C-alpha cells in the first residue's frame, strides 16, 4: 500500500473530513485536509490522535465545520486511494454499529483486509526456522519447562512448515512478541520480510461441479430466486434442503443468471475446510472466482481483495469476512449452512454474518439465499411467517439415497469397556470391518480434539486443572503435554496427584487422537487420517487431506466438526458418530439444537453416491428428543419439541438476548460493574435480567468472568435496552474489561 495525493482542491479552499477511528468511542472526529488535497468517503487517512498516529476512514467530506478552524488538526496523510471502501460498505458499517453496539470505526475496521490497515508496508514480517529441524525439536522440549511461551512459538513454526506471518503466530499461540524475539536473538528463528505480491491462488479443479439436470424442486427454487434477480429487487430466501439434495447446484444455476446480467456475487461457507471444495465447484463453472478466508496470508488476502475491488473477479467465496468483499454491482449473496455458529464474530464488532448479509442485500438491492438442511429456529420461523421466501428440497438429488441410521445404546456395552471408556462399540467395529473389506470409505466424527479431555486421579477424584483457568486440561498424547484449550498453557503429565500423591492417573474420556490410535490398532491395514485443529496446523493441510480422501488414498477419516458438513464423497458408505452426547449437556439454551444439527449434518455425509449409506450414532442418551429426531431425519419433530422448551424459558426466537461480560483480576470489580449496568434495565417493560452471575468458565488467564443476560420480549424493549446499555463498555476500567454481545451464539 502506498500513500498518494489525489486531485487537488481549488487554491485557498479548505475542506474538512469526518474520520472514524478503530476505537470504542461512539463518535467521529473532525480533521482538515491539507491545501491541495481532496478526499472522498471511504478513503483511508492517517491522523494524530492524543499523541498517537492512527489510521482511520473518511466518512464525510464538507466545506465547513462548526468547530473553530484553528482548533481543527490537519490529517497527516491520505493513504492509497485504491483501497477506498465503496459507499455500500460504509452504509453497512453504520448499520453494524447501530445493531451491535460498537463504534463506526470498529465496524469499518472489520470490513477492511488487514493489509489495508498497515501503514504503507509492501512487505510483511514472517518467521522461519534458522536452526536445523532436529535442533529446533530438541529446543522445544528444553524450553517447555523454563520458557513455555517460547516452546509453544517454536513448535508452531515447526508445525507450520514454512514462513509464518507474525500476526498469525501471535493469534495461534496467544503470546506477545517477546517470545519470538528471544528465539530470533538466540538463533533458533529468523525474521524475514516477504513481499505482499504473491502468485494468485489457483482453485483446485479436483473439486469440479459436474452439471446435473435439475429435478422439479431444484428448478422451482432457481425460478423463484431468479425472478427477483431479474427485477434487481432485494428479497431473502431460505433454501431448506435435506443433505445431498443439490443445494450447491441450485446456487450455481442462480449465479449463472446473476452473471448473465453483469452482476457479481458473494458466497459464504462456515469452515475453512469447506472452502477448497466450494471454490473448486464454483471455479469449474466461472473463471473469475476470488477466495477470502482466515487461512490465507495477509498478502494473499490483499491480492484477492484487490482483484475484487478492480473488477477482475466477480465472485467472492470464503468464510465470514468475505461478506465485506468490495464487489461491484452486487446481485446475490449466498450463505451456505446458515445455521453455523462460525458466522458469528467472537470479537468486537460481534456481528452475525447472516444478519449483516441481509442488511447488505437491502442496501444494494441484492437477493440473499440462506441454505441449510437444519435451519435455525429463528430462520425457519421467519420463513414460515412469510418474512423470508421458503424454498424446499425434500429429496436427495441424483442417485443419492437417505442413509439407514442405527442408534447404538452404549449402556449395553460390556462392563469392562464401560469402565475403560467406550471408543468404538461392537456394532460400529463390525460395520467398519465389513465396509473396509469392501474397499469403501468410513468417516468417524468426534467433536473433541486431543487424546483425553480429563486426566483424573482415581484415588481422590481430582482432575488436573489449568493454573490460570477454571477448566481441566486436555491430555495430548503425541505431544506429551497437558493443554488448556482456553489459554493454550501447557504442562508435562504429573507423575502423581497433587492432592493425594497417588501415582496412578487415569485418562477419562475420548478425543480424536485416542480414537485414531484405537482405529489403527483394530485395523492396521487401513490408511487412517485425522482432521482437527492439531493436525491441520500446517498451511494447506485441509486441501491435501481432502484431496487424498477424494482420491481414495485414505480409508478412514477421523475428525471434529470440520468434517461434519458440506463435504461430498460418494464412496463414503459408513459414518460413525462416536459420541452423540458431547455437546448435549453444555449449559447453553442452544445445546439440543446444536446436537441435532451436528448429528443430522454428519449423517448426511453417508450414501451421497450410488452406494447405500449407513450411520451409527453412539450415545448414552438414546431417548433424548434431539438424538431421536436426528435418528429419524425428522427436522419438523425436533423443531416442534424445541419450540416448547424455548417458549417456557423465554429464549430465542421468543426473545432477543443481550449478554454483558465483565472480566477482571478482581472478582468484586466484575460484579460491581455489572450491577451498575443492571440499574437502568430494572424498570423497563418486557425486559428480564438474569444475573449478574459467574460465567460458565468462571476464570480465564487469571481473569474472573461474570456475566448477565438481558431478555427482550419485543422489538421496542430491545431498542430501549440497547439504548441503555449500548455504551456499557464505558464502564470498563484499566483492570476490568466489559463487552456487549448482541444475539450471543454461546453463553460460555
C-alpha positions in Angstrom: 0.0 0.0 0.0 1.3 3.4 -0.9 0.4 6.9 0.1 -1.0 9.1 -2.7 -2.0 12.6 -3.5 -5.4 12.7 -5.2 -6.9 15.5 -7.3 -6.0 19.0 -5.8 -8.7 21.3 -4.4 -9.1 24.9 -5.5 -6.3 27.2 -4.2 -7.2 28.7 -0.9 -10.2 26.4 -0.3 -10.3 24.5 2.9 -12.2 21.3 3.3 -13.0 19.1 6.4 -13.5 15.4 6.8 -15.2 13.3 9.5 -12.8 10.4 10.4 -13.9 7.2 12.1 -11.1 5.6 14.2 -10.9 2.0 15.4 -11.6 2.9 19.0 -14.5 2.1 21.3 -15.7 5.7 21.0 -19.2 6.3 19.7 -18.4 9.3 17.6 -16.3 10.5 14.6 -13.7 13.2 14.7 -13.2 16.3 12.5 -10.0 16.9 10.7 -8.9 19.4 8.0 -7.5 18.4 4.6 -4.1 19.9 3.7 -4.2 22.5 1.0 -4.3 21.0 -2.5 -5.5 17.6 -1.2 -9.0 16.2 -1.7 -10.6 13.0 -0.3 -13.8 11.0 -0.6 -15.9 9.0 1.8 -14.2 5.6 2.1 -10.6 6.8 1.8 -8.1 5.8 4.4 -6.2 8.5 6.2 -3.6 8.8 8.9 -4.2 11.3 11.7 -2.8 12.5 15.0 -5.0 11.5 18.0 -3.9 12.1 21.6 -0.2 11.8 20.8 -0.6 8.8 18.6 -0.7 8.3 14.8 -3.8 6.2 13.9 -5.3 5.0 10.7 -9.0 6.0 10.1 -11.6 6.0 7.4 -13.2 9.2 6.0 -17.0 9.0 6.4 -18.0 12.5 5.3 -16.4 15.5 3.4 -17.6 19.1 3.9 -16.7 22.7 3.1 -17.4 24.0 6.6 -17.3 22.9 10.2 -18.9 24.1 13.4 -15.6 23.9 15.2 -13.1 26.8 15.4 -10.9 26.4 12.4 -7.7 27.0 14.4 -8.5 24.0 16.7 -9.0 21.5 13.9 -6.0 19.3 13.2 -4.8 18.6 9.7 -4.6 14.9 8.6 -1.1 13.7 8.3 -1.6 11.8 5.0 -4.1 10.3 2.7 -3.4 6.5 2.2 -3.7 4.6 -1.0 -6.9 5.7 -2.7 -7.2 2.3 -4.5 -8.2 0.8 -1.2 -11.2 3.2 -0.8 -14.3 1.5 0.6 -17.4 1.5 -1.6 -20.4 3.5 -0.4 -22.3 0.3 0.2 -19.8 -0.9 2.8 -19.8 2.5 4.5 -23.6 2.2 4.9 -23.3 -1.4 6.0 -20.7 -0.4 8.7 -23.1 2.2 10.1 -25.9 -0.4 10.4 -23.5 -2.8 12.0 -22.5 -0.2 14.6 -26.2 0.5 15.4 -27.1 -3.2 15.6 -24.2 -4.5 17.7 -23.4 -1.6 20.0 -19.9 -0.8 18.6 -18.4 2.3 17.2 -18.5 3.1 13.5 -14.7 2.9 13.4 -14.7 -0.6 14.9 -17.3 -1.7 12.3 -15.3 -0.2 9.4 -12.2 -1.9 10.7 -13.9 -5.3 10.2 -14.7 -4.5 6.6 -11.0 -3.9 5.6 -8.5 -6.6 5.0 -5.6 -6.4 7.4 -3.2 -5.3 4.6 -5.3 -2.1 4.2 -4.7 -1.3 7.9 -0.9 -1.3 7.6 1.0 1.9 7.2 2.1 1.6 3.6 4.2 -1.5 4.1 4.9 -3.5 1.0 6.5 -6.4 2.9 5.1 -8.3 5.9 7.1 -9.8 8.8 7.3 -13.6 8.8 9.2 -16.1 11.0 11.0 -19.3 9.8 13.5 -21.8 11.2 17.1 -20.6 11.5 18.3 -23.8 13.3 18.2 -27.3 11.9 14.9 -29.1 12.4 16.4 -31.6 14.8 18.0 -28.8 16.9 14.7 -27.0 16.9 12.7 -30.1 18.1 15.2 -30.6 20.9 14.9 -26.9 21.9 11.1 -27.2 22.1 11.5 -29.8 24.8 14.2 -28.0 26.7 12.3 -24.7 26.7 9.0 -26.3 27.8 9.6 -26.1 31.5 11.5 -22.8 31.8 10.1 -20.7 28.9 6.7 -22.3 27.9 5.7 -19.4 25.6 8.9 -19.8 23.6 8.4 -23.5 23.4 4.9 -23.0 22.1 6.0 -20.5 19.5 8.9 -22.6 18.2 6.7 -25.7 17.9 4.1 -23.8 16.0 6.7 -22.6 13.5 7.9 -26.2 13.1 4.3 -27.5 12.5 3.5 -24.7 10.0 6.4 -26.0 7.9 7.2 -22.7 6.2 7.4 -18.9 6.8 4.5 -18.0 9.1 3.2 -14.4 9.4 4.0 -12.9 12.8 0.4 -11.8 13.2 -0.8 -15.4 12.6 1.7 -16.8 15.0 0.5 -14.5 17.8 -3.1 -15.5 17.1 -2.4 -19.2 17.2 -0.2 -19.2 20.3 -1.9 -16.4 22.2 1.5 -14.9 23.0 3.1 -11.5 22.7 6.1 -10.5 20.5 8.6 -11.2 23.3 8.9 -15.0 22.9 9.7 -15.0 19.2 12.1 -12.0 19.5 14.1 -14.0 22.1 14.1 -17.1 19.8 15.4 -14.9 17.0 18.1 -13.5 19.3 19.2 -17.0 20.3 19.5 -18.1 16.6 16.5 -20.6 16.6 14.2 -18.5 14.4 14.8 -16.0 11.7 12.6 -12.9 10.9 12.1 -12.4 7.2 10.1 -9.8 5.3 8.1 -11.3 2.5 6.6 -9.2 -0.3 2.8 -9.0 -0.4 2.7 -9.7 -4.2 2.4 -13.5 -4.4 1.1 -15.6 -7.2 -2.7 -15.7 -7.5 -4.4 -18.6 -5.8 -5.5 -21.2 -8.3 -8.5 -23.1 -7.1 -8.2 -26.9 -7.4 -10.4 -28.3 -10.2 -10.3 -31.7 -8.5 -13.5 -30.4 -6.8 -15.2 -29.5 -10.1 -19.0 -29.5 -10.1 -20.4 -31.7 -12.8 -23.5 -30.1 -14.3 -26.6 -32.1 -13.4 -30.2 -31.9 -14.8 -32.3 -30.2 -12.1 -35.2 -32.0 -10.6 -38.6 -30.2 -10.2 -37.9 -28.9 -6.7 -34.5 -27.5 -7.7 -35.9 -25.9 -10.8 -38.7 -24.3 -8.9 -36.1 -22.8 -6.4 -34.0 -21.4 -9.2 -37.0 -19.9 -10.9 -38.3 -18.2 -7.8 -34.9 -16.6 -6.9 -34.1 -15.5 -10.5 -37.4 -13.7 -10.8 -36.2 -11.3 -8.1 -32.7 -11.2 -9.7 -34.3 -10.1 -13.0 -36.1 -7.2 -11.2 -33.0 -6.3 -9.2 -35.2 -6.5 -6.1 -34.0 -7.5 -2.7 -35.6 -10.5 -1.1 -34.3 -13.1 1.4 -34.9 -16.8 0.7 -34.4 -19.8 3.0 -33.4 -22.9 0.9 -34.3 -25.8 3.2 -32.9 -28.9 1.6 -32.1 -32.3 3.0 -28.4 -33.3 3.0 -27.5 -34.3 -0.6 -30.4 -32.5 -2.2 -28.3 -30.5 -4.5 -28.3 -27.1 -2.9 -24.9 -26.2 -4.4 -26.2 -26.9 -7.9 -29.1 -24.5 -7.2 -26.6 -21.8 -6.1 -24.6 -22.3 -9.3 -27.7 -22.0 -11.6 -28.8 -18.9 -9.8 -25.3 -17.5 -10.1 -25.4 -18.1 -13.9 -28.4 -15.9 -14.1 -26.8 -13.2 -11.9 -23.6 -13.1 -14.0 -25.6 -13.1 -17.3 -26.9 -9.7 -16.0 -23.4 -8.5 -15.4 -23.8 -8.7 -11.6 -21.5 -10.1 -9.0 -22.0 -12.4 -6.0 -20.7 -13.4 -2.6 -20.8 -17.0 -1.3 -20.1 -17.6 2.4 -19.2 -21.0 3.8 -18.8 -21.7 7.5 -15.5 -23.6 7.6 -12.1 -23.2 6.0 -12.1 -26.9 5.3 -15.2 -26.3 3.0 -13.6 -23.5 1.1 -11.4 -25.6 -1.3 -14.3 -27.8 -2.3 -16.7 -24.8 -2.7 -14.2 -22.7 -4.6 -13.4 -25.7 -6.8 -17.1 -26.2 -7.7 -17.6 -22.5 -8.5 -14.3 -22.1 -10.3 -15.1 -25.0 -12.6 -18.1 -23.0 -13.9 -16.8 -19.5 -13.5 -13.3 -18.3 -14.3 -13.3 -15.2 -12.1 -13.6 -16.5 -8.5 -11.7 -14.9 -5.6 -11.3 -16.7 -2.3 -11.2 -14.9 1.1 -10.7 -16.7 4.4 -8.6 -16.7 7.5 -6.3 -19.5 6.3 -4.7 -17.1 3.7 -1.7 -15.0 4.5 -2.2 -11.2 4.6 -0.6 -10.9 1.2 -2.8 -13.5 -0.4 -5.9 -11.9 1.1 -4.8 -8.5 -0.2 -4.3 -9.8 -3.7 -7.8 -11.3 -3.7 -9.3 -8.2 -2.3 -7.6 -6.0 -5.0 -8.9 -8.4 -7.7 -12.5 -7.9 -6.5 -12.0 -4.1 -6.0 -10.7 -3.7 -9.5 -13.5 -5.9 -11.1 -11.1 -8.6 -12.2 -13.1 -11.1 -10.1 -16.9 -11.0 -9.7 -17.5 -14.0 -7.4 -16.1 -13.9 -3.8 -16.1 -17.2 -2.0 -15.0 -17.5 1.6 -15.8 -17.6 5.3 -17.4 -14.9 7.4 -15.2 -11.9 6.5 -15.9 -12.5 2.7 -19.2 -10.7 3.4 -17.3 -7.4 3.1 -15.8 -8.2 -0.3 -15.7 -5.0 -2.3 -17.5 -6.4 -5.3 -19.2 -4.2 -7.8 -22.9 -4.3 -8.8 -23.8 -7.0 -6.2 -26.7 -9.2 -7.3 -26.5 -12.3 -5.0 -25.3 -13.3 -1.5 -25.4 -17.0 -0.6 -24.9 -18.2 3.0 -24.4 -22.0 2.9 -25.1 -23.8 6.2 -26.7 -20.7 7.5 -27.2 -22.3 11.0 -23.5 -22.5 11.7 -22.2 -20.6 14.7 -19.0 -19.7 13.0 -20.9 -17.0 11.1 -21.0 -15.1 14.5 -17.9 -13.0 15.2 -16.5 -13.5 18.6 -14.6 -10.2 19.0 -15.7 -6.6 18.5 -17.7 -5.9 16.4 -19.7 -9.1 17.4 -21.8 -9.2 14.2 -23.6 -12.1 12.7 -22.8 -12.6 9.0 -26.3 -13.8 8.3 -28.0 -10.7 9.6 -25.4 -8.4 8.0 -25.7 -10.2 4.7 -29.4 -9.4 4.7 -28.6 -5.8 5.5 -26.1 -5.6 2.7 -28.7 -7.1 0.4 -31.2 -4.4 1.3 -28.6 -1.7 0.7 -27.6 -2.9 -2.7 -30.8 -4.4 -3.9 -29.4 -7.9 -3.9 -31.0 -11.3 -3.4 -30.0 -13.3 -0.3 -30.2 -17.1 -0.2 -29.8 -18.9 3.2 -29.2 -22.6 2.7 -29.3 -25.4 5.3 -30.6 -28.8 5.9 -31.2 -27.8 9.6 -32.1 -24.1 9.6 -32.0 -22.2 12.9 -35.3 -21.9 14.7 -35.2 -18.1 14.0 -34.8 -18.6 10.3 -37.4 -21.3 9.8 -39.8 -19.2 11.9 -39.3 -16.2 9.7 -39.7 -18.3 6.5 -43.0 -19.9 7.8 -44.3 -16.4 8.7 -43.6 -15.2 5.2 -40.7 -12.8 6.1 -38.3 -15.0 4.1 -39.3 -16.9 1.0 -39.3 -20.6 1.7 -37.8 -23.0 -0.8 -37.7 -26.7 -0.1 -35.7 -29.6 -1.5 -37.2 -32.6 0.2 -35.3 -35.4 -1.6 -31.7 -36.2 -2.5 -30.6 -35.3 -6.0 -29.4 -37.9 -8.5 -28.6 -41.4 -7.3 -28.1 -40.4 -3.6 -30.4 -42.0 -1.1 -31.1 -41.2 2.6 -28.8 -43.4 4.8 -30.0 -46.0 7.2 -29.5 -44.7 10.8 -28.7 -47.0 13.7 -28.7 -45.7 17.3 -26.3 -47.7 19.4 -27.0 -47.5 23.1 -23.6 -47.6 24.8 -25.2 -48.7 28.1 -25.4 -52.1 26.6 -21.7 -52.5 26.1 -19.6 -54.9 28.3 -18.8 -53.6 31.7 -15.0 -53.7 31.1 -15.5 -51.5 28.0 -17.6 -49.1 30.0 -15.0 -48.8 32.8 -12.2 -48.1 30.3 -14.3 -45.7 28.3 -16.1 -47.0 25.1 -14.5 -45.7 22.0 -16.0 -47.9 19.3 -19.0 -50.2 20.0 -19.1 -53.8 18.9 -21.7 -52.8 16.2 -19.6 -50.0 14.8 -16.5 -52.1 14.7 -18.3 -54.9 12.8 -19.6 -52.5 10.3 -16.2 -50.8 9.8 -14.7 -54.2 9.2 -17.3 -55.0 6.6 -17.0 -51.7 4.7 -13.2 -51.6 4.7 -13.1 -55.2 3.3 -15.4 -53.9 0.5 -12.9 -51.0 -0.1 -15.5 -48.4 0.9 -14.6 -45.3 2.9 -15.5 -44.6 6.5 -16.0 -41.2 8.3 -15.7 -41.1 12.1 -17.0 -38.0 13.8 -16.0 -36.9 17.3 -16.3 -33.2 18.3 -13.4 -33.2 20.8 -9.7 -33.0 20.0 -6.8 -34.3 22.0 -6.3 -37.8 23.5 -8.4 -37.4 26.6 -10.3 -34.4 27.9 -9.6 -35.1 31.5 -6.7 -36.6 33.4 -8.2 -37.9 36.7 -6.8 -39.3 39.9 -8.9 -42.4 40.6 -8.0 -42.3 44.3 -9.4 -38.9 45.2 -11.3 -37.9 42.0 -9.3 -34.7 41.4 -8.7 -33.7 37.7 -5.6 -31.8 36.6 -6.7 -28.2 36.3 -5.2 -25.3 34.4 -3.4 -23.0 36.8 -5.0 -19.8 35.4 -8.4 -21.0 34.0 -11.2 -22.8 35.8 -11.1 -25.8 33.4 -9.5 -29.2 33.3 -6.5 -29.6 31.0 -6.7 -31.9 27.9 -4.1 -34.7 27.5 -2.4 -34.7 24.1 -0.5 -38.0 23.9 1.5 -37.4 20.8 2.7 -34.0 22.1 3.2 -35.5 25.6 1.6 -32.4 27.2 -1.5 -31.4 29.0 -3.0 -28.4 27.2 -5.6 -25.8 28.3 -7.9 -25.2 25.3 -8.8 -21.7 26.6 -5.4 -20.1 27.2 -3.0 -22.5 25.4 -1.0 -23.1 28.6 0.9 -26.5 28.7 2.5 -28.7 31.3 4.1 -32.1 31.5 2.0 -35.0 32.7 2.3 -35.2 36.5 3.8 -38.3 38.0 1.5 -38.2 41.0 -1.7 -36.4 42.1 -1.1 -33.0 43.7 -3.9 -33.6 46.2 -3.3 -37.1 47.5 0.1 -38.0 45.9 -1.4 -41.1 44.3 0.8 -42.3 41.4 -1.9 -43.7 39.1 -3.5 -41.1 36.9 -6.5 -42.1 34.7 -7.3 -40.8 31.2 -11.0 -40.1 31.3 -13.0 -39.7 28.1 -12.1 -39.9 24.4 -10.7 -37.3 21.9 -9.9 -37.6 18.3 -6.2 -38.5 19.0 -7.2 -41.5 21.1 -9.8 -42.5 18.5 -7.2 -42.5 15.8 -5.0 -44.8 18.0 -7.8 -47.3 18.6 -8.7 -47.4 14.9 -5.1 -48.0 13.8 -4.8 -50.8 16.4 -8.0 -52.6 15.3 -7.5 -52.0 11.5 -3.7 -52.0 10.9 -4.1 -52.4 7.1 -6.3 -49.3 6.8 -5.0 -45.9 5.9 -6.2 -43.5 8.7 -6.1 -39.7 8.7 -7.3 -37.2 11.3 -8.7 -33.7 10.7 -8.7 -31.4 13.8 -7.1 -28.2 15.0 -3.9 -30.1 16.0 -3.3 -31.9 12.6 -4.4 -29.0 10.4 -1.9 -26.5 11.8 0.3 -26.7 8.7 -0.6 -24.4 5.9 -2.6 -26.2 3.1 -3.2 -29.3 5.2 -7.0 -29.1 4.7 -6.7 -29.2 1.0 -4.2 -32.1 1.0 -6.2 -34.4 3.3 -9.5 -33.8 1.5 -7.8 -34.3 -1.9 -6.3 -37.6 -0.7 -9.6 -38.7 0.7 -11.5 -37.9 -2.5 -8.9 -39.9 -4.5 -9.4 -42.9 -2.1 -5.9 -42.7 -0.7 -7.4 -42.7 2.8 -9.8 -45.4 4.1 -10.9 -43.9 7.4 -11.1 -40.1 8.0 -11.5 -39.1 11.7 -12.4 -35.5 12.5 -14.2 -32.9 14.5 -17.0 -30.7 13.2 -14.8 -29.6 10.2 -15.8 -32.9 8.5 -19.4 -32.8 9.6 -20.9 -30.6 6.9 -20.7 -29.7 3.2 -18.3 -32.4 2.2 -19.4 -34.7 -0.7 -17.7 -38.0 -1.0 -19.6 -40.7 -3.0 -17.6 -43.6 -1.7 -18.4 -42.9 2.0 -20.8 -45.7 2.9 -20.4 -45.6 6.7 -20.4 -42.7 9.1 -19.8 -43.3 12.8 -20.8 -40.7 15.4 -18.5 -41.8 18.3 -20.3 -39.7 20.9 -23.6 -38.0 20.3 -23.6 -36.7 23.9 -20.5 -34.5 23.7 -22.4 -31.2 23.5 -25.8 -32.3 24.8 -25.4 -31.2 28.4 -23.5 -27.9 27.9 -25.2 -25.2 29.9 -26.5 -23.3 26.9 -30.1 -23.0 25.6 -28.9 -24.0 22.1 -27.3 -27.3 23.3 -30.1 -29.5 21.9 -30.4 -27.6 18.7 -26.6 -27.8 18.0 -26.6 -31.5 18.8 -29.4 -32.2 16.4 -27.8 -30.1 13.7 -24.4 -31.8 14.0 -25.9 -35.3 14.1 -28.1 -34.5 11.1 -25.3 -32.9 9.1 -22.7 -35.6 9.8 -25.3 -38.3 9.0 -25.7 -36.6 5.6 -22.2 -37.5 4.6 -23.2 -41.1 4.0 -24.9 -42.5 0.9 -24.3 -39.5 -1.3 -23.4 -41.6 -4.4 -24.9 -44.8 -5.9 -23.9 -46.9 -2.9 -26.2 -47.2 0.1 -25.1 -45.5 3.3 -25.3 -46.3 7.0 -24.9 -44.1 10.0 -24.2 -45.4 13.5 -24.9 -42.9 16.3 -23.3 -44.0 19.6 -24.9 -42.5 22.7 -25.7 -43.0 26.4 -28.9 -41.0 25.9 -30.9 -42.7 23.1 -34.2 -41.3 24.4 -33.2 -37.6 24.2 -35.5 -35.9 21.8 -32.6 -34.3 19.8 -31.0 -37.7 19.3 -34.3 -39.4 18.4 -35.2 -36.7 15.9 -31.8 -36.9 14.3 -32.1 -40.7 14.0 -35.4 -40.4 12.2 -34.2 -37.5 10.0 -37.2 -35.7 11.4 -36.5 -31.9 11.4 -40.1 -30.9 12.0 -40.5 -33.1 15.0 -37.3 -31.6 16.6 -38.4 -28.0 15.9 -41.9 -28.7 17.4 -40.4 -30.0 20.7 -37.6 -27.4 20.9 -40.0 -24.5 20.5 -41.9 -25.7 23.6 -38.7 -25.6 25.6 -37.7 -22.2 24.2 -41.1 -20.6 24.9 -41.1 -21.9 28.5 -37.6 -20.5 29.1 -38.1 -17.2 27.2 -35.3 -18.0 24.8 -34.9 -17.1 21.1 -37.0 -16.9 18.9 -39.4 -15.7 21.6 -37.0 -13.1 22.9 -33.8 -11.3 21.8 -30.8 -11.7 24.0 -28.1 -9.2 25.1 -25.1 -10.6 27.0 -22.8 -8.4 29.0 -19.5 -9.9 30.1 -17.1 -8.4 32.7 -13.5 -9.8 33.0 -11.1 -8.6 35.7 -8.3 -9.5 38.0 -10.6 -8.9 41.0 -13.9 -10.7 41.1 -15.6 -8.0 43.1 -14.8 -5.4 40.4 -16.5 -7.5 37.7 -19.6 -8.0 40.0 -19.8 -4.3 40.7 -19.6 -3.2 37.1 -22.4 -5.5 36.1 -24.6 -4.3 39.0 -24.1 -0.7 37.7 -25.1 -1.9 34.2 -28.2 -3.5 35.5 -29.7 -0.4 37.1 -31.2 1.3 34.0 -32.9 -2.0 33.0 -34.8 -2.7 36.2 -37.9 -0.7 35.4 -38.1 -1.5 31.6 -41.2 -3.2 30.3 -40.8 -6.6 28.5 -37.2 -6.8 29.7 -35.9 -9.6 32.0 -32.4 -9.5 33.5 -30.7 -12.7 34.6 -27.6 -12.1 36.8 -25.0 -10.9 37.4 -23.6 -14.3 38.0 -20.3 -16.2 37.4 -19.8 -17.2 33.8 -19.8 -21.0 33.0 -16.0 -20.7 32.7 -15.5 -18.5 35.7 -11.8 -17.7 35.2 -9.6 -17.5 32.1 -5.9 -16.4 32.3 -6.4 -15.4 35.9 -9.2 -13.1 35.0 -12.5 -13.6 36.8 -15.5 -13.7 34.4 -19.0 -12.5 35.4 -21.9 -12.0 33.1 -25.6 -11.0 32.9 -28.2 -11.9 30.3 -30.9 -9.5 29.2 -34.0 -10.9 27.6 -36.1 -8.5 25.5 -39.6 -9.8 24.6 -40.4 -7.1 22.0 -38.6 -5.0 19.4 -39.4 -1.8 21.3 -37.9 -3.3 24.5 -34.8 -4.4 22.6 -34.3 -0.9 21.2 -34.8 0.6 24.7 -32.3 -1.8 26.3 -29.7 -1.2 23.6 -30.1 2.5 24.2 -29.5 2.0 27.9 -26.5 -0.5 27.7 -25.1 0.2 24.3 -22.3 2.2 25.9 -21.8 -0.3 28.7 -18.1 -0.6 27.6 -17.7 2.9 29.1 -17.9 1.2 32.5 -14.7 -0.7 31.8 -11.6 0.2 33.9 -7.9 -0.5 33.5 -8.3 -3.7 35.4 -11.7 -4.9 34.2 -12.8 -5.3 30.6 -16.5 -5.2 29.6 -18.0 -6.5 26.4 -21.5 -6.4 24.9 -22.7 -9.3 22.8 -25.9 -8.9 20.9 -27.7 -12.2 20.0 -24.9 -14.3 21.5 -24.3 -17.7 19.9 -22.8 -19.1 23.1 -23.2 -18.4 26.8 -19.8 -19.9 27.8 
